[in-house]
């Protein structure tokens, strides 16, 4: 069988054409980059939101921690007085007794006083003065007492005593006004002698070189009030002398002393409303001295004072226990015992522990509300409130941010 020859075909390279769509031309990011981009943006937003929240919280915290109100209060000072009776003895038997002793004595003294002039009265008298009589004639001139001298102003005077004016010479003489009263109080002047004839009047005359006085006189009158002042003054002098005497008798060991004086005899040399240049006052005084342990008394009185204080009250700085006044209430010189009366006046005020200043009661109030509350309750004279920050106008609700200060 004949073999059929098959022609060998040549292989021709075929070009493959790949169609690419327009969408395929867009360059896509690598798969791993696309997967991480979305979480990163989310994280950024979360972080930013966290920062905003933290900042807001910090602002709120700062605001709450710095806001405050300071209430300035000028407290009312109230007057008070307190009294305490204590007993003294050389050997105290009770806790409320103090150690002390009693000494008594008497003294008499007389003193002379001069009127002060406060009770003086005006009395009319006759003015008097000295004149110089001149005689220009050739013969001496005798002038008897009561001879008249007439001043240029027409006031009449008379000689006190008889005198002789020598010829061609002068003589001094004392004259007094004819009538009492201020009209006789005249200054230096010229006098004529009306009893002489006109010729002699020209030759014999008088002149004064100083003013005349005595027309009106101030006479000291000792009034009843002035007499009493003199008695009181002498009493103090006697008391001072008696204190030294009693101190010597009481001895040492006592840091407190108090005295009582009684006038047992009193005498004055004149009666009230009497004219006098001087007068005498005589007094006999019995003086009693109680010498005691003042330190112990101050302790007892201080305890007594603080027992009477209420909660949130205290004494003002001007009130001091040393200012207490001590007087003798009763005494027995024989038994050497006494009762002393201690008295103190001062002022008390409130403290920060007072219920009226509880900061809780001011929460949410305005400055005016706080002022009305404290002033109306009688614990403050004036009230001012400082707020921080400045825009606040109400008391914060946080009690530990409310402060009270005293002016």
HELIX and SHEET records of a PDB file:
HELIX    1   1 UNK A   23  UNK A   25  5                                   3    
HELIX    2   2 UNK A   31  UNK A   66  1                                  36    
HELIX    3   3 UNK A  182  UNK A  184  5                                   3    
HELIX    4   4 UNK A  198  UNK A  203  1                                   6    
HELIX    5   5 UNK A  224  UNK A  250  1                                  27    
HELIX    6   6 UNK A  294  UNK A  307  1                                  14    
HELIX    7   7 UNK A  321  UNK A  323  5                                   3    
HELIX    8   8 UNK A  355  UNK A  357  5                                   3    
HELIX    9   9 UNK A  359  UNK A  362  5                                   4    
HELIX   10  10 UNK A  367  UNK A  376  1                                  10    
HELIX   11  11 UNK A  399  UNK A  401  5                                   3    
SHEET    1   A 3 UNK A 380  UNK A 388  0                                        
SHEET    2   A 3 UNK A  68  UNK A  75 -1                                        
SHEET    3   A 3 UNK A 402  UNK A 406  1                                        
SHEET    1   B 6 UNK A 256  UNK A 268  0                                        
SHEET    2   B 6 UNK A 279  UNK A 292 -1                                        
SHEET    3   B 6 UNK A  97  UNK A 113 -1                                        
SHEET    4   B 6 UNK A  78  UNK A  89  1                                        
SHEET    5   B 6 UNK A 337  UNK A 350 -1                                        
SHEET    6   B 6 UNK A 313  UNK A 315 -1                                        
SHEET    1   C 6 UNK A 256  UNK A 268  0                                        
SHEET    2   C 6 UNK A 279  UNK A 292 -1                                        
SHEET    3   C 6 UNK A  97  UNK A 113 -1                                        
SHEET    4   C 6 UNK A  78  UNK A  89  1                                        
SHEET    5   C 6 UNK A 337  UNK A 350 -1                                        
SHEET    6   C 6 UNK A 325  UNK A 332 -1                                        
SHEET    1   D 2 UNK A 121  UNK A 124  0                                        
SHEET    2   D 2 UNK A 216  UNK A 219 -1                                        
SHEET    1   E 7 UNK A 128  UNK A 135  0                                        
SHEET    2   E 7 UNK A 169  UNK A 177 -1                                        
SHEET    3   E 7 UNK A 156  UNK A 159 -1                                        
SHEET    4   E 7 UNK A 148  UNK A 151 -1                                        
SHEET    5   E 7 UNK A 190  UNK A 192 -1                                        
SHEET    6   E 7 UNK A 204  UNK A 208 -1                                        
SHEET    7   E 7 UNK A 128  UNK A 135 -1                                        
SHEET    1   F 2 UNK A 141  UNK A 143  0                                        
SHEET    2   F 2 UNK A 163  UNK A 165 -1                                        
SHEET    1   G 2 UNK A 221  UNK A 222  0                                        
SHEET    2   G 2 UNK A 274  UNK A 275 -1                                        
END                                                                             
